[in-house]
Amino acid sequence: MMKKVIIVGAGPAGLFAALELMDKAEVLVIDKGKNVEERSNGVQGVGGAGGISDGKLNLHPKIGGDLTEFVNEEKAYELIDRVDETFVKHGAPESKSSSAEELLRRAASSGIEFIPIKQRHIGSDKLPALINSIKRELERGGVRFLLQTNVEDVLISDEGVEGVLTEKEKIRSNYVILAPGRSGSHWLSYVMKKHGIPLKHMPIDLGVRVEVPSKIYEDIIEINWDPKFRMRVPTHDDLVRTFCTSPYGFVVQDPYGNAVGVNGHSMRHKRSNNTNFAFLVRIGLTEPVEDTTAYGYSIAQLATTIGGGKPLLQRLGDLKRGRRSTWDRIKRSYVTPTLQEVTPGDISMVLPYRILTDILEGLNMLDQVVPGVASDSTLLYAPEIKFSAMRIITKEGFKTSIKGLYTVGDGAGVSRSIVSATATGLIAAEHLIANL
């Protein structure tokens, strides 16, 4: 008789764990959201937060998390290759890149690390069909989905995990994999604390989304569609990095609970005249205050208050001169903002002095590699915050101290991207299979 496995969360980690398990166990995937084609916004549902992204796949073990924390480098690349093969099988386009030697030289001469990596860009307009294709394969393989169902708790006895408690019923199983995604991180932390499973706070990334004319970035994205630059800025020696570049893309609002921030999307068949990217500072806190999530939300709430419920927008030239932006000043620029639901204002009233200094110095450094990125007309949207869930302390294979219970993906604080989340799902599934 096949063992029963419940997977909580139908995001990348949950779906790939199900793919690995579908012919080896009786699998039920539970998610509080809807099917991918029924989702309008929000991060719950089939595909998770990755399902409403623009589908950038960074095929490197140290991007979007560090898989080598959990497996050796050879195994990490093997997992990434398997993830990539699955995405290609379900419709991901071919990757393309040019020689990175000249860009590596330019970056190194400016004190910047450029990380050339293999990438694929699916596009937010193409991603739903790809996710649906994965779900159909799972259903053909016998995996059942229970959607629009809220899991309230995990059922645990002296023998170990026994299933989950939903808002309607108890569902029994031999194993449970918790993969609720970043939006479910607070719930996951609550459940872990309730059952005595240790966890710890992780750093967050705080900064702005930068928008420039697409011409400025054209030669860069020929080398990498989502180029990764990292630098140590002079005044504070802080790490500043680019993230989630959206060539010919659009800046969009990103809800942070009761607050609002920004993000960026690119599509395969719809283009703007601009390119945008996140420019972020890594923030870690130590005792007596270690709650980086609360710190990030306080910044987001302040920005939402000052912006009247909308993100802030400021020209870089206005920020340098210590004056707020107005619609009139923004219209004088040759960069037209792709997000109009914003409030022109002064980002220095929101971001702490240290973060602001890091961003200004980092843009000046990046301008030596990407000329024009630090011009007065460059647009800055704030805030952009990449929250990291509390890290659940687990054993090999992401197994918790409770027999039969695993935690994976962004919600467990062990990944920060589509590819790394899927890989953690595979690791847990492999460990579970070895114990069936």
VENWO-V165005 format. One record per helix or strand of 3 or more residues. SS is the DSSP state (alpha for helix, beta for strand). FROM is the first residue (numbers start at 1). LEN is the number of residues. Records with the same first field share a line. If there is no record, write none. Layout:
# VENWO-V165005
SS->FROM-LEN + FROM-LEN
This chain:
# VENWO-V165005
beta->4-5 + 26-5 + 56-3 + 112-3 + 119-3 + 144-3 + 151-7 + 160-7 + 170-3 + 175-4 + 204-10 + 229-4 + 239-8 + 250-7 + 259-7 + 274-10 + 311-5 + 342-3 + 379-8 + 405-3
alpha->12-10 + 36-3 + 49-4 + 67-3 + 73-17 + 101-9 + 127-14 + 182-13 + 214-8 + 292-15 + 316-5 + 327-5 + 347-3 + 353-15 + 396-3 + 410-3 + 418-17
